Amino acid sequence: MRILILIIMNVLLFARINPFEPVINPQNKIIIKPEFFKEKKVYLPNDARILKKIIFVYQNSSGDIKNKEILINKNIDFHSPVVITHKPKTFGIKEYKFDSLFTLFIKNKKLFT
């Protein structure tokens, strides 16, 4: 009987008011929006005449560093810059904002966040 009373008292002493509240509060509550690449202009030296290749070095989602090589072999004008741009794909979608908490996108009866 005493063991049962000790177990019940132990459970009541260590019980929390809200059992679904996390024991450890997360420290980083700020969501950082990634900054995407938009455009870069590269000016070539005065003696550049033929662009042989372009090498892209990138980091994939698993953290590995890889490169992609694109062969060009074309004449270029060294007076004007080589421009690399990245334009995100745009969709014909509807956008709904909810109190700056999150944004909901709808396209073809599918929901995106």
C-alpha positions as CSV (number, residue, x, y, z in Angstrom):
1,M,0.0,0.0,0.0
2,R,2.8,2.4,0.8
3,I,4.5,1.7,-2.5
4,L,1.3,2.6,-4.3
5,I,1.0,5.9,-2.4
6,L,4.7,6.7,-3.2
7,I,4.1,6.0,-6.9
8,I,1.0,8.2,-7.0
9,M,2.7,11.1,-5.2
10,N,5.8,10.8,-7.4
11,V,3.6,11.0,-10.5
12,L,1.7,14.0,-9.2
13,L,4.8,15.9,-8.2
14,F,6.4,15.5,-11.7
15,A,3.2,16.0,-13.7
16,R,3.0,19.1,-15.9
17,I,-0.1,21.2,-16.4
18,N,0.1,20.9,-20.2
19,P,1.6,17.6,-21.2
20,F,1.8,18.7,-24.9
21,E,4.0,21.7,-24.1
22,P,7.6,20.9,-25.1
23,V,10.1,20.5,-22.2
24,I,12.8,22.4,-24.1
25,N,11.8,25.6,-25.8
26,P,13.5,26.2,-29.2
27,Q,16.0,29.0,-29.2
28,N,15.9,29.9,-32.9
29,K,12.3,31.1,-33.6
30,I,13.2,33.3,-36.6
31,I,12.6,31.8,-40.0
32,I,15.2,32.9,-42.5
33,K,14.0,33.3,-46.0
34,P,16.8,32.1,-48.4
35,E,18.3,34.7,-50.7
36,F,18.3,33.4,-54.2
37,F,20.8,34.2,-57.0
38,K,19.5,36.8,-59.4
39,E,22.2,38.1,-61.7
40,K,25.9,38.4,-62.1
41,K,27.9,40.3,-64.7
42,V,31.4,39.1,-65.6
43,Y,33.8,41.3,-67.5
44,L,36.4,39.3,-69.4
45,P,40.0,40.5,-70.0
46,N,40.9,42.5,-73.2
47,D,42.7,39.5,-74.8
48,A,39.6,37.1,-74.5
49,R,38.4,36.1,-78.0
50,I,36.9,32.6,-77.7
51,L,34.8,31.4,-74.8
52,K,35.8,27.7,-74.4
53,K,33.7,26.6,-71.5
54,I,31.9,27.6,-68.3
55,I,32.2,25.6,-65.1
56,F,29.5,25.8,-62.4
57,V,30.5,24.7,-58.9
58,Y,27.5,24.1,-56.7
59,Q,26.5,22.4,-53.4
60,N,23.7,19.9,-53.6
61,S,21.1,19.2,-50.9
62,S,23.2,16.5,-49.2
63,G,26.1,19.0,-48.8
64,D,28.4,17.5,-51.6
65,I,30.3,19.9,-53.8
66,K,29.9,19.1,-57.5
67,N,30.7,20.9,-60.8
68,K,28.9,21.1,-64.1
69,E,30.9,21.9,-67.2
70,I,29.3,23.5,-70.3
71,L,31.4,23.6,-73.5
72,I,30.8,26.7,-75.5
73,N,33.6,27.2,-78.2
74,K,32.2,30.4,-79.6
75,N,33.6,33.9,-80.4
76,I,32.8,36.6,-77.9
77,D,33.0,40.4,-77.7
78,F,35.2,41.2,-74.7
79,H,33.8,44.8,-74.5
80,S,30.4,43.6,-73.2
81,P,30.0,41.6,-70.1
82,V,28.9,38.0,-69.9
83,V,25.6,38.0,-67.9
84,I,24.4,35.1,-65.8
85,T,20.8,35.4,-64.7
86,H,18.5,33.2,-62.7
87,K,14.8,33.8,-63.1
88,P,12.6,31.6,-60.9
89,K,9.8,29.9,-62.8
90,T,6.5,31.7,-62.5
91,F,3.2,29.9,-62.4
92,G,-0.4,31.2,-63.0
93,I,-1.3,30.8,-59.4
94,K,-3.5,32.6,-56.8
95,E,-1.8,33.9,-53.7
96,Y,-3.5,34.3,-50.3
97,K,-1.7,35.9,-47.3
98,F,-2.8,35.2,-43.8
99,D,-1.8,37.9,-41.3
100,S,1.9,37.6,-42.4
101,L,2.0,34.2,-40.8
102,F,2.1,32.2,-44.0
103,T,1.2,32.5,-47.7
104,L,-1.0,29.9,-49.5
105,F,-0.7,29.4,-53.2
106,I,-3.4,27.6,-55.3
107,K,-3.0,26.2,-58.8
108,N,-5.0,23.6,-60.6
109,K,-6.9,22.6,-57.3
110,K,-3.5,22.0,-55.5
111,L,-2.3,23.8,-52.5
112,F,1.3,25.0,-52.0
113,T,2.9,26.9,-49.1
